[in-house]
Amino acid sequence: MITIESFKTPKNITKTEQKKLSLNGLKLACIKQYKKLGMSIRKKDISITHKKSGQPEILLPYDFTPKCSASISHTNGLLVVAVGTNSTRVGIDVEYMRKFSRPFAKRFLNKKEQDSIRNLFPSDKNVGETLFWSFKEASLKAFGVGLHQNPLSLRLYSLSRNGSMVVGFIENSQLNQEIKLEGKILKNHVIALAHYENRLTNSNKRKRPSIQNNF
């Protein structure tokens, strides 16, 4: 179970204003997430700090369980946050639509992924490349390593598209872990959500559970 919140931001937003909006957004998502579990927590009891990797970390009262993981991303005019509880690890990324140069695209897309973009996005590869980049960045956030790990070490597969929604899986060859992906295509942005269970077993991986739409 994951809670996602998105906020439109003005073009001239200051770093201080953006930080305040980010913190409030994370706290709001946290409150909503626990409400889904039939629990309540006050905004003033939620503290937010950051790990060495730059990821946000939500601190709750010592006796409050389950704990949660969080992720945040922002770009031109849009800020998004995601919160998961129990053993769910989440990563979220938002990107403004852009065109990638061929040399740069080859730095994060393998041959099969380039073929998938041609199949899923036959009329606009820029959308596909932006989303696939976003998928990989969100996944690296969920793994807690960020762009310190080579995006080519992640392999996208079993992708399918239904209108503005794209779902699939990604495998991290360095960590031997499979992660679920959900992507949403907006007018000028794409949002990518990556999540996995921290205690995922090999038997669970073989079953490959269906992906629920968290958007």
Buried (B, 14 or more C-beta within 10 A) or exposed (E): EBBBBBBEBEEEBEEEEBEEBBBBBBBBBBBEBBEEEEEEBEEEEBEBEEEEEEBBBBEBEEEBEBEBBBBBBBBEBBBBBBBBBBEBBBBBBBBEBEEBEEEEBEEBBBEEBBEBBEEBBEEEBEBBBBBBBBBBBBBBBBBBBEEEBEBBBBBBEEBEBEEEBBBBBBBBEEBEBBBBBBBBBEEEBBBBBBBBBEEBEEEEBEEEEEBEEBE
